[in-house]
Amino acid sequence: MNTFQDLGLNEDLLHAITDLGFVNPSDVQSKAIPILLEKETDLVALAQTGTGKTAAFGFPMLQKIDIDSRTTQGLILSPTRELCLQITNEMKLYGKYCKGLNVVAVYGGSSITDQARDIKKGAQIIVATPGRIKDMISRRMVDISKIEYAVLDEADEMLNMGFYEDITDILSNTPEEKCTWLFSATMPKEVSVIAKKFMENPVEITVGNKNESTNQVSHEYYLVNSRDRYDALKRLADANPDIFSVVFCRTKRDTQKVAEQLIEDGYSAGALHGDLSQNQRDLVMNSFRKNQIQMLVATDVAARGIDVDDITHVINYQLPDEIETYTHRSGRTGRAGKTGVSMIIVSKSEVRKIKSIERIIKRDFIKKEIPDGMEICEVQLMSLANKIHNTEINHEIDKYLTNINELFADSSKEDLIKKFFSVEFTRFFNYYKKSKNLNIAESRSDDREGGRERGRDFGGNSDSTRYFINVGSKDGYDWMSLKDFLKDVLELGRDDVFKVEVKESFSFFNTEKELQEKVLAFFTDYKHNDRFVNVEVSENRGGGRRNDRRSGGGRRDDKGGERRSSPRGDFGNRSDRRRSDTSRPRRSGDFKPKEGARRSESDSRPSDSNISRPRRSRR
């Protein structure tokens, strides 16, 4: 089937399709729409993000419901507020010629009474997040006992977010004879459980293979030390001047921190996570859609509502906890027939995960090098040259040319070109001229054969350091809370602290060898309730008494550093104070497993961070 006319849709819907500029249906639409129109059936559809799943269930639902009735006949469940609003808006566009259609969005963060009032006016279709619709059902604000069609959109993500019980409670309030349509990018066993429990002989359609990534996306990874992760992110952005990207972090705190650092360093960036109010999230997304933000730093949950077709790059600043989530991340780019790039910044401890992701998405990763400073200078220079070459002449400038020509009367064409481009080139050159190589080699323990790394044994290897710390279970710790505490106070990635073993009055943990100085420096003279919290290097392999003292246990001098500013000229002059190039001052305080007491300054930065980055001009 090559056109929407071939799918059996009515004239009202075809008219809307023409207005929207849709020409040919996507694969999932070609497969799902005829099945859903022809018969009353349950359906399980597996298709990647960005393949047009909303239209695949939206058009059949709009054609089959009774517009003249004010009874709620369709319920669409989605994991996030953003996606809920996105589906609602699309359903309204699809049904713009269906007179009397009322589609209501139900989600948290907005007035529940206003939403209930809109439903009572007669909502044939409700699009809802599980938490809010369950709340409204319990308050008897909504009646879904007569619905005919239930859609679980992004079912895998809803279950990953812990909505299993909510979904089962919601569906238990619906009639057994309804049609249930389940759409998902991946098919974990939890989705299969839902399908078996609430669906009867569902038709199954798959676009591509289960969990497989689209052919429109290429996959790359960059191997760096953990401490260089942020500088690697900046270089990848600088090496792609026209980047329009989503940068994924695991936690809301990391998301906010990375976004703030990018903004401070002159990038056009914004944060999107669950701690923002709905109004804040709307402002960020509107700026992103208008290309006013080039780097949107987001959590996996918040990113579910991003529906932007021209994203060029997805950057995995941190890998997701669930490998299957990578499929959703990479699906943010390469949409609507366009190509995209999915990049992963990994440390040695994470390389083994690349092979696992390759098996799931059935795509090979290309190992690439973080570009050096001069490569970036060249890319930026040629990007500027191309923009100037393609710029339309504004003849309002003609009246100023006499004075300009007089100023440069003694300059040759070659000198003029050099002077003009030096304004931009010098900023990047000064910034990167002393930058170091961020790339590191894969060791044998990172042979990507999967499984356990040889370099992560408890002791006696060159890749990691084993530590003793004099806190344990009597201080309220288990292995997970101690790992989270160490990760937080040291500002490390989740995989940078490993082999955590908690005893009654002491514990052991490992980090990469390169982090040893930072760990020992931080815990020098660190106190808890007037007693020292002691961290020492241990050679113990089994968790008994430590037998090797740390070196350099004396008090450190606190040093300050000032960031060197590059000339910004008309691009904006700013000389920001820089964080210390040495380890930060010690402080004592409460020692709590869950909260951890973060320091107010970030750790010492490598050369890319010791001077101000030239401010990027917006797209």
C-alpha positions in Angstrom: 0.0 0.0 0.0 1.6 3.3 -1.1 -0.9 6.0 -0.1 -3.3 6.7 2.8 -6.2 6.4 0.3 -5.4 2.7 0.0 -5.7 2.1 3.8 -9.5 2.6 4.0 -9.6 5.9 5.8 -12.7 8.2 5.5 -12.8 11.5 3.8 -12.5 13.6 6.9 -9.3 11.9 8.0 -7.9 12.0 4.4 -8.6 15.8 4.3 -6.6 16.2 7.5 -3.8 14.1 6.2 -3.5 16.3 3.2 -3.4 19.4 5.4 -0.6 17.9 7.5 1.4 17.2 4.4 1.5 13.4 4.9 2.1 11.6 1.6 2.9 8.0 2.2 2.2 5.9 5.3 5.1 4.5 7.3 5.6 0.8 7.6 3.8 0.6 11.0 0.9 2.6 9.7 0.6 0.5 6.5 0.5 -2.7 8.6 -1.6 -1.5 11.6 -4.3 0.7 10.1 -6.0 -1.8 7.8 -6.1 -4.5 10.5 -7.6 -2.1 13.1 -10.2 -0.8 10.6 -11.3 -4.1 9.3 -12.0 -6.0 12.5 -12.4 -5.6 16.2 -9.2 -7.1 17.5 -6.4 -6.8 20.1 -3.1 -5.7 18.6 0.6 -5.8 19.7 2.8 -3.6 17.5 6.5 -3.3 17.8 8.1 -0.4 16.1 10.9 2.1 16.8 10.4 5.5 18.2 9.8 8.0 15.4 8.1 5.6 13.0 4.6 7.2 13.3 2.9 5.0 15.9 0.5 7.7 17.0 -1.1 7.9 13.6 -1.1 4.1 13.4 -3.6 3.9 16.3 -5.0 7.4 16.1 -6.6 7.3 12.7 -8.4 3.9 13.3 -9.7 5.1 16.7 -11.0 8.4 15.3 -12.8 6.5 12.4 -14.4 3.9 14.7 -15.7 6.0 17.6 -19.1 7.6 17.6 -18.5 11.4 17.4 -22.1 12.1 18.1 -22.0 10.4 21.5 -20.6 12.2 24.5 -19.5 8.9 26.1 -15.8 8.2 26.6 -15.0 5.5 24.1 -11.2 5.7 23.8 -8.4 5.7 26.4 -4.8 6.2 25.5 -2.2 5.7 28.2 1.3 7.3 27.8 4.2 7.4 30.2 4.9 11.2 30.5 3.1 14.5 30.5 5.0 15.6 27.4 4.0 12.6 25.4 0.5 12.8 26.7 0.2 16.4 25.4 1.9 15.5 22.2 -0.5 12.7 21.5 -3.5 14.9 22.4 -2.4 17.6 20.0 -1.8 15.1 17.2 -5.2 13.5 17.7 -6.9 16.9 17.5 -5.0 17.6 14.2 -6.0 14.2 12.8 -9.6 14.8 13.7 -9.8 18.5 12.8 -12.7 17.8 10.4 -14.5 15.5 12.7 -17.2 17.9 14.0 -18.0 17.5 17.7 -14.7 15.6 18.6 -13.4 16.3 22.1 -10.0 14.9 23.1 -8.9 15.7 26.6 -5.4 15.3 28.1 -5.2 14.1 31.7 -1.8 14.4 33.4 -0.2 15.5 36.7 1.0 19.1 37.3 -2.2 20.6 36.1 -5.6 21.3 37.7 -7.4 18.0 38.2 -10.8 19.8 38.6 -10.3 21.6 35.2 -9.5 18.2 33.6 -12.6 16.6 35.2 -14.7 19.5 33.9 -13.4 19.1 30.4 -14.2 15.4 30.5 -17.8 16.0 31.8 -18.4 18.2 28.7 -18.2 15.0 26.7 -14.8 13.6 25.9 -14.9 10.7 23.4 -11.1 10.2 23.8 -9.0 10.6 26.9 -5.2 10.7 26.7 -3.7 10.2 30.1 -0.7 9.4 32.3 -1.3 6.4 34.5 -0.9 8.2 37.8 -3.4 11.0 37.1 -6.1 8.8 35.5 -5.9 6.3 38.4 -6.4 9.2 40.8 -9.4 10.5 38.9 -10.9 7.0 38.8 -10.6 6.6 42.5 -12.3 10.0 43.0 -15.0 9.1 40.6 -14.1 12.0 38.4 -14.0 9.9 35.3 -15.9 6.9 34.0 -14.0 4.5 31.7 -16.4 1.6 32.2 -17.8 2.0 28.6 -14.6 2.5 26.6 -14.3 0.4 23.4 -10.6 1.0 22.7 -7.6 1.1 25.0 -4.2 2.0 23.8 -0.9 1.5 25.7 1.6 3.7 24.0 5.3 3.3 24.8 4.2 0.3 26.9 7.8 -0.8 27.7 8.7 2.7 29.0 5.6 2.8 31.2 6.5 -0.5 32.8 10.2 0.6 33.2 8.9 3.6 35.1 7.0 1.3 37.6 3.5 1.7 36.3 2.6 -2.0 36.2 0.2 -1.9 39.1 -1.3 1.4 38.0 -1.9 -0.1 34.5 -3.5 -3.2 35.8 -5.7 -1.2 38.2 -6.8 1.1 35.3 -7.6 -1.7 32.9 -9.5 -3.6 35.6 -12.0 -0.7 35.4 -12.6 -1.1 31.7 -15.0 -3.6 30.0 -13.5 -7.0 29.0 -14.9 -6.8 25.5 -12.9 -3.7 24.6 -10.1 -3.8 22.0 -6.6 -3.3 23.5 -3.8 -2.0 21.2 -0.3 -2.1 22.6 2.5 -0.2 20.9 6.0 -0.5 22.1 9.6 0.0 20.8 10.9 -3.1 22.7 9.4 -6.2 24.1 10.6 -7.0 27.6 8.9 -9.8 29.5 6.8 -7.3 31.5 5.1 -6.2 28.3 4.4 -9.8 27.4 2.8 -10.2 30.8 0.4 -7.3 30.2 -0.4 -8.7 26.7 -1.3 -12.1 28.1 -3.3 -10.8 31.0 -5.4 -8.2 29.2 -5.5 -9.3 25.6 -7.1 -12.1 23.7 -5.3 -13.6 20.7 -3.8 -10.3 19.7 -2.6 -9.7 16.2 1.2 -9.1 16.3 3.0 -6.9 13.9 6.7 -6.0 13.9 8.5 -3.3 12.0 12.1 -4.4 11.8 13.2 -6.8 14.5 12.4 -6.7 18.1 14.5 -4.1 20.0 16.4 -3.4 16.8 17.7 0.1 16.0 16.7 1.9 12.8 19.0 1.8 9.8 18.9 5.6 9.7 21.1 5.9 12.8 24.8 5.3 13.0 26.3 4.3 16.3 29.7 5.5 17.7 31.6 5.3 21.0 34.4 7.3 22.4 36.7 6.0 25.1 37.9 8.5 27.7 38.8 8.7 31.4 35.8 9.3 33.6 37.2 12.7 34.7 37.4 13.8 31.0 33.8 13.0 30.2 32.6 16.6 30.3 35.5 17.9 28.2 34.8 15.1 25.7 31.2 16.3 25.4 32.3 19.8 24.7 34.8 18.7 22.0 32.1 16.6 20.3 29.9 19.6 20.2 32.6 21.9 18.9 33.5 19.3 16.2 29.9 19.5 14.9 29.1 23.2 14.6 25.6 22.6 13.4 24.8 20.1 16.1 21.1 19.9 17.2 21.2 17.3 19.9 19.7 15.5 22.9 22.3 14.7 25.6 21.2 11.9 28.0 22.1 11.7 31.6 20.9 9.1 34.1 19.7 11.3 37.0 17.9 14.6 37.3 20.8 16.1 39.3 23.4 15.1 36.6 21.1 16.5 33.9 20.8 19.9 35.6 24.5 20.0 36.4 25.7 19.3 32.9 23.3 21.8 31.4 24.4 24.5 33.8 28.1 23.8 32.9 27.4 23.9 29.2 25.5 27.3 29.6 28.4 28.6 31.7 30.9 27.6 29.0 29.0 29.5 26.3 26.9 26.7 24.7 23.2 27.0 23.8 21.9 24.4 26.2 18.9 23.6 28.4 17.8 20.9 31.0 14.7 18.8 30.8 13.9 16.6 33.8 11.2 15.7 36.3 12.0 18.4 38.9 11.0 21.2 36.6 7.5 22.6 36.7 5.3 22.0 33.7 5.7 25.6 32.7 9.5 25.3 32.9 9.4 22.2 30.8 7.2 23.8 28.2 9.5 26.8 27.9 12.5 24.5 27.4 10.8 22.4 24.8 9.5 25.4 22.9 13.0 26.9 22.8 14.4 23.5 21.6 11.8 23.2 18.9 12.7 26.7 17.7 16.4 25.7 17.6 17.1 28.3 20.2 18.7 25.4 22.2 21.2 23.3 20.4 22.0 20.8 23.2 19.0 19.6 25.3 20.3 17.7 28.3 17.6 15.3 29.4 16.7 12.3 31.5 15.2 9.2 29.8 11.8 9.8 31.3 11.5 13.5 30.4 12.8 12.8 26.8 9.8 10.6 26.1 7.9 13.7 25.0 10.5 15.0 22.6 9.0 14.9 19.1 11.4 16.8 16.9 12.3 15.4 13.5 15.6 17.2 12.8 17.7 16.2 15.7 21.2 15.5 14.3 22.8 13.8 17.3 22.0 11.8 20.4 24.8 11.9 22.9 24.9 9.3 25.7 26.8 11.3 28.3 26.0 8.4 30.6 24.8 4.9 29.6 21.3 4.0 30.8 20.9 1.5 33.7 18.7 -0.7 31.4 20.4 -1.5 28.1 17.1 -1.7 26.3 16.6 2.0 27.0 19.4 2.8 24.5 16.9 1.9 21.8 14.6 4.7 22.9 17.5 7.1 23.2 18.9 6.5 19.7 15.4 6.7 18.3 15.3 10.4 19.1 17.4 11.0 15.9 17.1 9.6 12.4 13.4 10.4 12.2 11.1 11.1 9.3 13.5 9.6 6.8 16.5 11.6 8.0 19.8 10.2 9.2 21.3 10.7 12.6 24.2 9.8 14.9 24.1 8.2 18.3 27.3 8.8 20.3 28.3 7.2 23.6 31.0 8.6 25.9 32.4 5.6 27.9 35.1 5.0 30.4 37.1 1.7 30.6 34.7 0.3 33.1 31.8 0.7 30.7 33.3 -0.6 27.4 31.9 -4.1 28.1 28.4 -2.8 27.8 28.9 -1.8 24.2 28.9 -5.4 23.1 25.6 -6.0 25.0 24.0 -3.1 23.3 25.2 -4.3 19.9 23.5 -7.7 20.5 20.2 -6.0 21.4 20.0 -3.4 18.7 21.7 -5.7 16.1 24.0 -2.9 14.9 27.7 -2.5 15.2 29.4 0.4 17.0 32.3 2.3 15.4 35.0 3.3 17.8 36.1 6.9 17.1 38.6 9.3 18.5 37.7 12.5 20.4 39.1 15.2 18.0 42.1 17.2 19.1 42.2 21.0 19.3 43.6 21.7 15.8 41.0 19.5 14.2 38.2 21.5 15.9 39.8 24.8 14.9 39.8 23.7 11.3 36.2 22.5 11.5 35.0 25.7 13.1 37.0 27.8 10.5 35.5 26.0 7.5 32.0 26.2 9.0 32.3 29.9 9.3 33.7 30.2 5.7 30.8 28.2 4.3 28.3 30.3 6.2 29.8 33.5 4.9 30.0 32.1 1.4 26.3 31.2 1.5 25.1 34.4 3.1 22.9 36.7 1.1 24.2 40.2 0.7 22.2 42.8 2.6 22.6 45.9 0.5 21.7 48.1 3.5 25.5 47.8 4.1 26.3 49.7 0.9 26.1 53.2 2.5 28.9 52.2 5.0 31.2 50.7 2.4 33.1 53.9 1.6 34.3 54.2 5.2 35.1 50.6 5.4 37.1 50.7 2.1 39.1 53.6 3.4 39.9 51.7 6.5 41.3 48.8 4.6 42.7 50.7 1.6 46.3 49.4 2.4 45.2 45.8 2.9 45.4 43.1 0.2 42.6 40.6 -0.4 44.7 37.9 1.3 45.3 40.1 4.4 41.6 41.0 4.6 40.6 37.3 4.6 43.2 36.5 7.2 42.1 39.3 9.5 38.4 38.5 9.1 38.7 34.8 9.8 41.3 35.3 12.6 38.5 36.9 14.7 36.8 33.6 15.0 39.8 31.3 14.6 41.9 32.9 17.3 39.3 32.3 19.9 39.2 28.6 19.3 43.0 28.4 18.8 43.7 30.1 22.1 41.2 27.8 23.8 42.5 24.6 22.3 46.2 25.2 21.7 47.3 23.6 25.0 44.5 21.0 25.1 45.5 17.4 25.8 44.6 14.2 24.0 41.5 12.8 25.7 41.5 9.4 24.1 42.6 6.3 25.9 43.4 2.8 24.6 41.3 -0.2 25.4 43.1 -2.6 27.7 42.8 -6.4 27.5 40.2 -6.4 30.2 38.1 -4.3 27.8 38.1 -6.9 25.0 34.3 -6.5 24.6 33.7 -10.3 24.9 31.2 -9.4 27.5 31.0 -10.7 31.0 33.2 -9.7 33.9 36.3 -7.5 33.5 39.6 -9.1 34.5 40.8 -5.7 35.7 38.1 -5.6 38.3 39.4 -8.3 40.7 39.7 -7.2 44.3 43.4 -6.5 44.2 46.7 -6.9 42.6 46.1 -5.3 39.2 47.1 -2.1 37.5 43.7 -0.9 36.4 41.9 -0.3 39.8 42.6 0.6 43.4 41.1 -1.2 46.4 40.3 1.0 49.4 39.5 0.5 53.1 37.0 3.0 54.7 36.2 2.9 58.4 32.4 3.0 58.1 30.1 0.0 57.8 26.7 -1.4 58.5 26.6 -0.1 62.0 26.7 3.4 60.5 23.6 2.6 58.5 25.1 1.5 55.2 24.6 -1.4 52.8 26.6 -1.8 49.7 24.2 0.3 47.6 23.9 3.3 49.9 27.6 3.4 50.4 28.2 3.2 46.7 25.7 6.1 46.1 27.4 8.1 48.9 30.9 7.7 47.5 29.7 8.4 44.0 27.9 11.6 45.1 30.6 13.2 47.3 33.4 12.3 44.9 31.2 13.4 41.9 31.9 10.2 40.0 29.8 8.2 37.6 27.9 5.2 38.9 30.3 2.7 37.3 33.4 4.5 38.7 32.8 3.0 42.2 32.6 -0.8 42.2 33.3 -3.9 44.2 31.7 -2.4 47.3 31.8 -4.7 50.3 30.3 -3.6 53.6 31.3 -5.1 57.0 30.0 -4.2 60.4 32.5 -1.4 61.2 34.4 -1.0 58.0 34.0 -1.5 54.2 35.9 -1.8 51.0 35.4 -0.4 47.5 37.3 0.0 44.2 37.9 2.8 41.7 40.0 3.1 38.6 43.7 3.6 39.4 43.5 7.1 37.9 41.1 8.3 40.6 43.2 7.2 43.5 44.7 10.7 44.1 41.3 12.3 44.1 39.8 9.8 46.5 42.6 10.0 49.0 42.8 13.8 48.8 39.1 14.2 49.5 39.1 12.1 52.5 42.1 13.7 54.1 41.0 15.1 57.5 37.4 14.3 56.7 35.4 14.2 59.9 32.1 12.8 61.0 30.8 13.8 64.5 34.3 14.8 65.5 35.9 11.5 64.4 38.0 11.0 61.3 36.5 9.1 58.4 39.6 7.2 57.2 40.1 6.0 53.6 43.3 4.0 52.8 44.6 1.9 50.0 44.2 -1.8 50.7 45.8 -4.8 49.1 43.4 -7.1 50.8 41.6 -9.5 48.4 39.0 -10.9 50.6 37.8 -8.1 52.8 39.8 -8.7 56.0 42.2 -6.3 57.7 43.9 -3.8 55.5 47.7 -4.1 55.1 48.7 -1.1 53.1 48.5 2.5 54.2 47.7 5.3 51.9 50.5 7.7 50.9 50.4 11.5 51.4 48.1 11.5 54.4 49.1 14.9 55.5 47.0 18.1 55.2 46.9 19.6 51.8 47.3 23.3 51.0 44.2 24.9 49.4 45.0 26.4 46.2 43.0 28.7 44.0 42.9 29.1 40.3 41.6 31.7 37.9 40.2 30.8 34.5 41.9 32.5 31.5 39.4 34.1 29.3 39.7 34.1 25.5 39.0 37.3 23.6 35.3 37.4 22.9 35.0 40.8 21.2 31.5 41.3 19.7 30.7 37.7 20.6 30.6 38.7 24.3 33.4 39.5 26.6 33.4 37.5 29.8 36.1 36.6 32.3 34.6 33.9 34.5 36.3 32.8 37.7 37.4 29.2 37.3 37.3 26.4 39.8 40.4 25.3 41.4 42.9 23.3 39.4 43.8 21.4 42.5 41.7 19.3 44.8 39.2 21.3 46.7 39.3 22.2 50.4 38.3 19.7 52.9 35.2 20.1 55.0 33.6 18.2 57.8 30.0 17.6 58.2 27.2 15.0 58.7 27.9 11.7 57.1 24.6 10.4 55.9 24.1 7.4 53.5 21.3 8.8 51.5 22.1 12.5 51.3 25.9 12.4 51.2 26.8 16.1 51.6 27.9 17.4 48.3 30.6 19.9 47.8 29.7 23.2 46.3 32.5 23.3 43.8 33.3 20.7 41.0 36.5 18.8 40.9 39.7 19.8 39.2 39.4 20.1 35.4 41.8 19.1 32.7 43.2 21.5 30.3 40.0 22.0 28.2 38.3 23.5 31.3 41.1 25.7 32.5 40.3 28.5 30.1 37.0 29.9 29.0 35.5 28.3 25.9 34.7 30.8 23.1 31.0 31.6 23.1 29.1 29.8 20.4 26.9 31.9 18.2 23.3 30.5 18.0 22.0 28.8 15.0 
